[in-house]
Amino acid sequence: MGASHGVGRGRAFGSVLYDPSYLASAATDLENLLSGLFFRIAKHWIAGETFEDAIARAQRSSVSGVRGIINLLGEEATSREDTVAATDECIKALKELDARKIQSCISVKPTQVGLAIDKALFVQNLEKIMSSARPLGIFVWVDMEGSPFTADIVSTYLEFRKRFNNMGVTIQAYLKRSEEDVSRILDSKGIIRLCKGAYNESPEIVYKRRNQINDNFSKLMRMMFERGRGFAIASHDEKLIEEATRLSNVHHADFEFEMLMGIRDKKKLELVERGYRVSEYIPFGKSWWAYSVRRIREHKSNIFLLARSLISG
């Protein structure tokens, strides 16, 4: 009787395991669990999923003298409707920053507002954003993306620079073409945010070794200190940061340091105490997965943070 009952239970349990509805429900539960755990890690680098989350982070940072750079997550929009929605979100952010008198700016991803679909669409949407930002006196950064978009981003910025002086563009030091781009932008009195670069590119177009990237970063940074009127040094590298402070003592340029949210927070405060202007990049939105994976890939120590969270729950 007992054995028969045991076999029956086994069959019942087995039938549950092979029940498609049960498997689908279990898969959903597992997906939600993992998503929740990964989101806890992602919260180190993103403010949250809503604009209100980004505003809250910017307000907290401003108390310590660190300004915010608000950025809606998401790249390579594939429909015109998505680009319009992203454009509207950027304009909404500008209006809210102005209404709440928060000392922050925004940063725009070109492919999010149309560049991956059509350059004319990108220009049209960027025009709407800039036309909203100018009367409010809010600065707009144009992010740099993968190498297929570099030329269009730089050329579009140079055209917009003729009409808008409240915008800057990001240049990636690991790109071999960047010296020429920096020179052209400086000639136009443009404003540059210099970073190392985070996309996986061919060695034909980028420097791959760390020392090569750092050397080129230093070269471009010296050009900016010697010829630039306003720019940003976007790096967490201690040597490059301190090199920038030494250059600032010689050239007395108008510049700021920029770092990502959740990375080197103590250094940000130290630089503020030393009298430097510091801003942090504050991403928000539902498209946080790819951004977080990039942060983990860039900073291997973040893998241990992820593992510890998975173990501790």
N, C-alpha and C positions, 0 to 999 in steps of 0.2 A: 504494500500500500504506500509506504513511505517512498520506495524507489519509484513507483509509478507517479506519485505526486511530484517527485523531483524532476522526472523526465518531462512531465507536463509543464512545470515551471520553466524548464529550459527551452521548450518549444515556444512558450509564450514570450519569453525574453528574446529569443531569436527572431520571432515574428515582428517584435517591436523594432529590433535593430534594422530589419530589412524593410520596414514601413517607410515609404518615400516621404510621407508627411512628417514623420518623426525625424528622419535624417535632415530634411530641410529645416525643421525647427532647431535641431541641434547645431547645424551649420550656422544658422543665423545667430544663435546664442554665442557661439564661439567667435564669430566675426565681431559681434558687439563687444565682447570681452576684450579681444585683442585691440579693437579700435579704441576702446576706452583707455587701455594701458598705454598705447602709443600716443594718444592725445595728451595724457599726463606728461609724457616726455616732451612732446611738441610744445607744451605750454612754457617750456624754458626759453623757447625762441619765438613764439608767437603770442600776441596778446589774448587771442580768443577767436571766436567765429564771427563776432559782430563788431560794428564800428564803435559801439559803446565800450566794448572791451579795450579797443585801441585808445579811445579817449581817456579811459581810466588810467591806463598805463602811462600815457603822455602826461597826465596831471601829476601822477606820483613821481615821475622822473623830473618834472619841472621844479618840484620842491627842492631837489638836490642840485639844481642848476643845469640839468641836462635837457636839451630840447628834443622834441619828437619829430620823426619823419614817418608819417603814416603811409602805409602801403597795403593796398588790397591784393591779396594773394590770387594767383592764377596766371597762366601763360598760354599763348597760342590758342586764342579763341577761334572756334571753327565756324561760327555763324555770325552774321551781322547783328542779329538780335542780342547775342551775348556781348558783343563789343559796345552796343548801345547801352546795355545794362551796366557794364563796367564804367563807361563814360559817365553815366548818370550818378553812379556811386561815388566817383571821384568828385564830381561837382557838389554832391550832397556833403561830402567830407569838407570841402572848402568852405561851404556856407556854415556848417556847424562849427568849424574851427574859428571862423570870424565871429559868429554869434556868441560863442562861449569865451572869447578872448584868450584862446590857448596859444602859446608861443610854439607853434609847430608848423611844418610844411607837409607836402605830400610827395610821393614818388610814384611815377607811372610806368608800367611795363608796356612797351610799344605793341607787342603781339596780343596783349590783352585788349587793346583798343583798336585792333584791326590790321596790324602790319603783316601778320601771317596770311591774311586773306587778300588784301589789296592795299598798296601804299596810299592811294588816294583816300581810302576809307580811314586809314591811320591819321593822315593829315587833317581830314575833316573832323574827326573826334578829338584830336589834340588841340585843334583850333577852338573847339567848344570849351575844353578844359582851361586853356590859357586865357580865353576871353572872360571866363568866370573868375579866374585867379587874379588877374591884373588889377581890377578895380578894388579888390579886397586887400591888395598888398601882400598876398601870400606867395611864397616861392614854390616852384614846381621842379622837381628833379625828374629827368628822363633816364630810366634804367637802361643798362646795356644788356643784351641777350646773346644768344649764340651767334657764331661768326656769319651765318647766312644773312643776318639782319644788320650787321655792323655798318656797312656802307650807307644803307638807307637811313639808319638812325642818325649817323653823323651828318649826312647831307640835309636831312630834315631839320635837325637842330640848328645848323648854320643858317638855313633860310628863316626859321622862326626867330632866331637871335636878332635879325634885322628889325623885328617889330616888338619883341618882348624881351625886356631885360631882367625879368623875374624868373628865369629858368636856367637850369644847368644840365649837363649831360655826363653820364658815367663812361669812363674809359678804363679798359682792362689792361693791366701792365703785362700780362703774359702774351698778349697778341703782338706779333712782330711788326704789324702795321701801325701800332699805337703812337710811335714817335712822330710819324707824319701827321696823324690825326691831332695829337696834342698841339703841334706847331700851328696847324691850320686854325684850330679853335682859339688858341692864344692870340693869333693874328687878328681874329674877329672880335677880340675882347670878350670872348665867351668864358663861361664858368664851368670848371671840370671837377668831377668827383673821381679821384683816382683810387682804383681797387686792384687787387691781384687778378681776379677772374676765377670762375668756378665751374665752367662748362668743360665737358670732355671733348677736346678738339684735337685735330691732326697735328703732329709735330712739324708739319710743313708750314703751319700758320701760327703756331704758338710755341713759346719756350716751355719745355717740360720740366727741366731740373730746377729745384728750388733756388739755387744760387743764381741761375740765369734770370729767373723771374724777379728776385730781389734786386739784382743789379739793374735790370731795366726799370723797375719801380723807382729806384734811387735816381736814375738818370732823368726820368720823366718828372719826378718830384722837384729836382733841381731846376728844370726848365720852368716849372710852374712858379716856384719861388722867385726866380729871376725875372719872369715876364708876366706872371699872372696878377690880376687885380683882386680876384676873389676865387677861392677854390676850396675843395675838401680833400683831406687825406683819410681815406677809408681803409684802415688796416688795424689788425690786432697784434701785429708783429712788433715786439718791444724794440728791436733795433731800428726799425723804420720809423717808429713813433719818436724815438729819441733823436734820430737824425733830423726829423722834421722840426723838433724843438730847437736844435742847434741852428738850422737854416733860418728859422724865424728870428733868431737873435741877430742874424746878419742882415736879413732882407726886410724884416718888419712888415711882412705881407698880411693881408686880410684873409684869413683862412680859418677853417675849423677841422677838428677831428670828428670822424664818424665811425661808429661801431654798431654791430648788430645787437639787438635786444638779447639779453641773457648771456652775453659773452664779455668777459673782462670788465664786469661792473665796477670792481674796485679801482681799476685803472681809469675808468671814466671819471670817477669822483676825484681821484688824485690829480688828473689833468685840470679839472674845474678849479680845484684848490690852488693850482699853480697859475691860474689866470687864463687858461685857454678855453675857447668856446668848444663845446662838445655836443654832438647830437647822436641819438640812437635810432636805428631803423626799426620801426614797430610794425610788423606785418599782422594782418588779421584776415579772416575769411574762412570759408569752408574748404578751400583748396590747399590745405596745410600739409598734406602728405608728402608731395614731391619736395617742397621746401625743407621739411624736417629731415628727409633722407639725405638731402644735400648737406645739411648741417652736420649730420652724423658722419658722412663721408669725409668732410673737411676736418673734423676734429675727432680723432679716434677715441679719445677719452670718453666721448659721449656714448660709445657702445657699452661701457661699463655702467653708465647711468641707466641706460635702457635695461641691461641685464638685472641690475639691482631692483629696479621697479617691477620687472616681471616676476622676480623671486618673492619680493615682499608683498606684492599685490597692492 
